[in-house]
Amino acid sequence: MFDDFDIELETVLAWVLPALAVFAGAALVVVLTVWIVKRARRGRRARARAATALDGVGTKLVALDDAVDELELELQLSGALYGGDPPPTLRRSRMTAQHTRDDAFGEYRALRESTELPARVRRAARALTTRLDRALQAVEAARGEHSAWIASHVTAAEQVASARERLAGVTERMGDPTALLDDLAARADRSEWDDAAGAADDARAALEDARRLLDEAERAAQDPSRSALDDLAAAERRLRTAEQRSRALEERHRIVLQAAQAVRGELDAAAAAIRSATGIRAALEPSDAERLGREIERAADELDRLRAEAERRPVATNEGVARLRDRLDMALADARTAQQRLLGARSALPGTLATARSALARAETAVGHGASLEARVRLDAARAELAQARQTVDPVEALDDARRAIRHAEDAKALADHDRASA
């Protein structure tokens, strides 16, 4: 049957080779096109556009954070006028804005760390910016409506009288900080509560400023040619500062007391961890045993130093113990069994959580209105990690979360301090 077909090799090649060249060329074009598209989607320009979109999110996030702060101020002002119960519209706006802000901080951090395509990051950033814009508009609308209502229904004299009642309430709740400071002085070195002394001074100064501003507002209320609103708002800000600094004093007092109660247990637990590491070292290879031995010796020397100052510096001692155990855990790495890691985490977790709370309290005091975006992001990350540590059932995971919270809180405070020094 096939005898009728007389096809020469040259003829076949003459037809096949050009076809192969065409197909090979087309395949090469497809491969090059795919490669170019992938490079373009992850290239420098795409990353730059994504970074620009994230910068826009950061700007809006700071604006919303400040707007929530101002809305809180307005709620406190209106609470006095409404007999301690702010109007529902302001409360709803505050809750919505807070939820949007808190969620946005988490989403912003996730986008910054994302390995997704820059185009996807940019789209997500734009969507987040839109939500932030809506939240800002809602806050401004609620504040505008409430301000208009106040102007129409409440006289300046009534506002001043309400503010004076609030001043009296804040003064009564704050009391005399001297008693707390005296107790701290009796229990610990000044370095343990120096920030508390500063908080007490700030609170007293804020109350004096509020009194002076309310006197100015009262004089303005009696003069039809003047407005008392600016002085009233400034007085409320100073009252809020007095409350915040008074709480900071109380929080530091609580932290020092709790640290003093826990410090002996933390030192004993650290000593037990060193003994456990020494036992593990005996089963290691010589090179690993030598490396771990150096860390054990360092930890033992550090523990002796901490014991010597524990009575008068309980907070610093507990923080030092937390750092010591963190380094020791890193040196042990995979040398421990799962059971040993679990027991070690259970032992280290209470002190590390206390250290995280102390670091977060300092960061919250440092990061205020006018702080940089990065300081606010680190503070939010510290809060999120500490909350996760408290909720996590696994002690090993909770310990890792608490240690990350400490690092974020320390970074937030350092950034905020740098912001103030550079201002």
C-alpha positions in Angstrom: 0.0 0.0 0.0 2.8 2.4 0.9 4.8 1.6 -2.2 2.9 4.3 -4.0 4.4 6.9 -1.7 7.8 7.9 -2.9 8.9 10.8 -0.6 12.5 11.8 -0.5 14.2 12.9 2.8 15.1 16.2 1.3 11.5 16.9 0.6 10.5 16.1 4.2 13.2 18.2 5.7 12.4 21.0 3.4 8.9 21.0 4.9 9.6 20.1 8.5 12.6 22.4 9.3 10.8 25.7 8.5 7.8 24.5 10.5 10.0 23.6 13.4 11.7 27.0 13.2 8.3 28.8 13.2 7.0 26.8 16.2 10.3 27.2 18.1 10.2 30.9 17.4 6.6 31.2 18.6 7.5 29.2 21.8 10.4 31.5 22.4 8.2 34.5 22.0 5.7 33.1 24.5 8.4 32.3 27.0 9.9 35.8 26.7 6.5 37.4 27.0 5.7 35.4 30.2 9.2 36.3 31.6 8.8 40.0 30.7 5.3 40.1 32.3 6.5 38.5 35.5 9.5 40.8 35.7 7.2 43.8 35.1 4.7 42.7 37.8 7.5 42.3 40.3 9.9 45.0 38.9 11.2 48.2 40.4 8.3 50.3 39.1 5.6 48.0 40.3 7.2 47.9 43.8 7.5 51.7 43.7 3.8 52.0 42.9 2.9 49.6 45.7 5.1 51.5 48.1 3.4 54.8 47.1 0.0 53.3 47.8 1.2 52.1 51.2 2.5 55.5 52.0 -1.0 56.8 51.3 -2.4 54.3 53.7 0.1 55.4 56.4 -0.9 59.0 56.0 -4.6 58.3 56.3 -4.0 55.9 59.2 -2.2 58.7 61.2 -5.0 61.1 60.4 -7.7 58.6 61.6 -5.7 57.9 64.7 -5.5 61.6 65.5 -9.2 62.0 64.6 -10.2 59.2 67.0 -8.2 61.0 69.7 -10.0 64.3 69.0 -13.3 62.5 69.0 -12.5 61.1 72.4 -11.9 64.6 73.6 -15.3 65.7 72.2 -17.0 62.8 73.9 -15.6 63.8 77.2 -16.7 67.4 76.7 -20.2 66.4 75.7 -20.4 63.8 78.5 -20.2 66.7 81.0 -22.9 68.6 79.1 -25.2 65.5 78.9 -24.9 64.6 82.5 -22.1 62.1 81.9 -23.7 60.3 79.0 -22.4 61.4 75.6 -24.9 61.5 72.7 -25.4 58.2 70.8 -24.3 59.6 67.5 -20.8 60.5 68.9 -20.6 57.1 70.7 -21.4 55.2 67.5 -19.0 57.3 65.5 -16.2 56.7 68.0 -16.8 52.9 68.1 -16.9 52.7 64.3 -13.7 54.8 63.9 -11.9 52.8 66.6 -12.7 49.5 64.9 -11.7 50.8 61.5 -8.4 52.2 62.9 -7.6 49.0 64.9 -8.3 46.7 61.9 -6.4 49.1 59.6 -3.2 48.9 61.7 -3.2 45.1 61.4 -3.9 45.2 57.7 -1.2 47.8 57.1 1.4 45.7 58.9 0.3 42.6 56.9 0.6 44.5 53.6 4.1 45.8 54.5 5.3 42.3 55.1 3.3 40.7 52.2 5.1 38.7 49.5 2.2 39.0 47.2 2.6 40.7 43.8 3.0 44.4 44.1 -0.1 45.0 42.0 -2.2 43.0 44.5 -0.6 44.9 47.4 -1.4 48.2 45.6 -5.1 47.2 45.1 -5.4 46.2 48.7 -3.8 49.4 49.8 -6.2 51.4 47.7 -9.2 49.6 49.1 -7.9 50.2 52.7 -7.4 53.9 51.9 -11.0 54.1 50.7 -12.2 52.7 54.0 -10.0 55.1 56.0 -11.4 58.0 54.0 -14.9 57.0 54.8 -14.2 56.6 58.5 -12.6 60.1 58.5 -15.6 61.6 56.8 -18.0 59.9 59.2 -16.0 61.3 62.2 -15.9 64.8 60.8 -19.6 64.7 60.0 -20.5 63.5 63.5 -18.4 66.2 65.1 -19.8 68.9 62.9 -23.4 67.9 63.7 -22.7 67.8 67.4 -20.9 71.1 67.3 -23.8 72.7 65.6 -26.2 71.3 68.2 -24.1 72.5 71.0 -23.9 76.0 69.5 -27.7 76.1 69.2 -28.7 74.6 72.5 -25.9 75.2 75.1 -24.6 78.6 76.2 -20.9 79.2 76.7 -21.5 79.8 80.4 -23.2 76.3 80.7 -20.2 74.7 79.0 -17.8 76.4 81.4 -19.9 75.3 84.4 -19.9 71.7 83.1 -16.1 71.8 82.5 -15.6 73.0 86.0 -17.5 70.1 87.3 -15.3 67.8 85.3 -12.2 69.5 86.7 -13.5 68.9 90.2 -14.1 65.3 89.4 -10.7 64.7 87.9 -9.0 66.5 90.9 -10.9 64.3 93.4 -10.1 61.0 91.5 -6.5 61.9 91.2 -6.0 62.8 94.8 -2.5 63.6 96.0 0.2 61.7 94.1 2.6 62.2 97.0 1.4 59.1 98.9 2.1 56.8 95.9 5.5 58.4 95.3 6.4 58.0 99.0 5.5 54.4 98.9 7.5 53.8 95.7 10.5 55.6 97.3 10.3 53.3 100.3 10.2 50.2 98.1 12.5 50.8 95.2 15.3 52.9 93.8 14.4 56.1 92.0 15.4 54.5 88.7 12.4 52.1 89.1 9.8 54.9 89.3 11.4 58.0 87.8 8.8 58.0 85.1 6.1 57.9 87.8 7.5 61.0 89.4 7.5 62.7 86.0 3.9 61.6 85.5 2.9 63.1 88.8 4.5 66.4 87.9 2.8 66.4 84.5 -0.6 65.6 86.1 -0.3 68.5 88.6 0.8 70.9 85.9 -2.1 69.8 83.6 -4.6 70.5 86.3 -3.2 74.0 86.9 -3.3 74.7 83.2 -6.9 73.5 83.0 -7.9 75.8 85.9 -6.3 78.8 84.2 -7.9 78.0 80.8 -11.3 77.6 82.4 -10.9 81.0 84.0 -10.1 82.4 80.6 -13.1 80.6 79.1 -15.4 82.1 81.8 -14.2 85.6 81.1 -14.7 85.0 77.4 -18.2 83.7 78.0 -19.1 87.0 79.7 -17.8 89.0 76.7 -20.1 88.8 73.6 -17.2 89.7 71.3 -15.2 86.7 72.3 -15.5 82.9 72.0 -14.9 80.5 74.8 -14.7 77.4 72.7 -10.9 77.4 72.1 -10.2 77.8 75.8 -12.7 75.1 76.7 -11.2 72.6 74.2 -7.7 73.4 75.5 -8.8 72.9 79.1 -10.4 69.6 78.2 -7.1 68.5 76.6 -5.2 69.3 79.7 -7.8 67.5 81.9 -7.4 64.5 79.7 -3.6 64.8 80.1 -4.0 64.9 83.9 -6.1 61.8 83.8 -3.6 59.9 81.5 -0.6 60.9 83.6 -2.4 60.0 86.8 -3.1 56.6 85.4 0.5 56.2 84.3 1.6 56.9 87.9 -0.9 54.3 89.3 0.2 51.8 86.6 3.9 52.2 87.5 3.1 51.8 91.2 1.2 48.6 90.4 4.0 47.3 88.2 6.7 47.9 90.9 4.5 46.2 93.6 3.9 43.2 91.4 7.5 43.0 90.4 8.6 43.1 94.0 6.2 40.2 94.8 7.5 38.1 91.9 11.2 38.8 91.8 12.3 36.0 94.1 10.3 33.4 92.2 11.7 34.7 88.9 15.3 34.5 90.1 14.7 30.9 91.4 13.1 29.9 88.1 16.1 31.3 86.2 18.5 29.4 88.4 16.5 26.2 87.7 16.7 26.9 83.9 20.4 27.2 84.2 20.6 23.9 86.0 18.5 22.3 83.3 20.7 23.7 80.6 23.7 22.3 82.4 22.2 18.9 82.4 21.3 19.1 78.7 24.9 20.2 77.9 26.3 16.9 79.2 24.6 15.0 76.4 25.7 17.3 73.5 28.6 16.9 71.0 31.8 18.6 72.2 31.5 21.6 69.9 27.9 22.2 70.8 28.6 21.6 74.5 31.4 24.2 74.5 29.1 26.8 72.9 26.3 26.2 75.3 28.7 26.2 78.2 29.8 29.7 77.4 26.2 30.9 77.4 25.5 29.0 80.7 28.5 30.7 82.3 27.4 34.1 81.1 23.8 33.5 82.3 25.1 32.4 85.8 27.2 35.5 86.1 24.3 37.7 85.0 22.0 36.0 87.5 24.4 36.7 90.3 24.5 40.4 89.4 20.7 40.5 89.2 20.3 38.9 92.6 22.5 41.6 94.2 20.1 44.4 93.1 16.8 42.6 93.2 15.5 44.0 96.4 15.7 47.7 95.3 15.3 47.2 91.6 12.6 44.5 91.1 11.3 45.7 87.8 14.8 45.9 86.2 15.7 42.5 87.7 12.6 40.8 86.2 13.3 42.4 82.9 16.9 41.2 83.1 15.8 37.7 83.9 13.5 37.7 80.9 16.4 38.7 78.6 18.7 36.1 80.2 16.2 33.3 79.6 15.6 34.5 76.1 19.3 34.2 75.3 19.5 30.9 77.1 16.6 29.5 75.1 18.3 30.6 71.8 21.5 28.9 72.9 19.7 25.7 73.6 18.0 25.8 70.3 16.9 22.3 69.3 18.9 20.6 72.0 15.9 20.2 74.3 13.1 17.7 73.9 9.5 19.0 73.4 8.7 18.3 77.0 11.7 20.3 78.2 10.7 23.2 75.9 7.2 23.1 77.3 8.4 23.1 80.9 10.8 25.9 80.3 8.1 28.0 78.6 5.7 27.5 81.5 8.4 28.6 83.9 9.4 31.7 81.8 6.0 32.9 80.7 4.7 34.7 83.8 7.9 36.9 84.1 8.0 37.6 80.4 4.3 38.6 80.4 5.0 41.0 83.2 8.0 42.4 81.4 5.9 42.9 78.3 3.2 44.7 80.2 5.8 47.0 81.7 7.4 47.7 78.3 4.0 48.3 76.8 3.1 50.8 79.5 6.2 52.8 78.9 5.6 52.7 75.1 2.0 53.9 75.5 3.2 56.8 77.6 5.8 57.7 75.0 3.7 57.4 71.9 1.2 60.2 71.8 -0.3 62.8 69.5 2.3 63.8 66.9 4.2 60.5 67.0 5.5 59.0 63.8 3.6 56.4 61.8 6.3 53.8 62.6 6.1 54.4 66.3 2.3 53.9 66.2 2.6 50.8 64.1 5.1 49.2 66.5 2.9 50.2 69.5 -0.1 48.5 67.8 2.0 45.4 67.0 3.1 45.3 70.7 -0.6 45.4 71.8 -1.6 42.7 69.3 1.3 40.4 70.3 0.6 40.8 74.0 -3.1 40.1 73.5 -2.2 37.0 71.5 0.2 35.9 74.3 -2.6 36.1 76.8 -5.0 34.2 74.7 -2.7 31.4 73.4 -3.0 28.1 75.2 0.4 26.7 74.1 3.0 28.1 76.6 5.8 27.9 73.9 3.8 30.0 71.4 2.6 32.4 74.2 6.2 32.9 75.2 7.3 33.7 71.7 4.4 36.2 71.4 5.3 37.9 74.7 8.9 38.3 73.6 7.8 39.8 70.3 5.6 42.2 72.2 8.6 43.3 74.3 10.7 44.0 71.2 7.9 45.9 69.5 7.1 48.0 72.6 10.8 48.9 73.1 11.1 49.9 69.4 7.9 52.0 69.7 9.3 53.9 72.7 12.7 54.4 71.1 11.0 55.7 68.0 8.7 58.1 69.9 11.7 59.4 72.0 13.6 60.0 68.7 10.6 61.8 67.3 10.5 64.2 70.3 14.2 64.8 70.2 14.0 65.6 66.5 11.0 67.9 66.8 
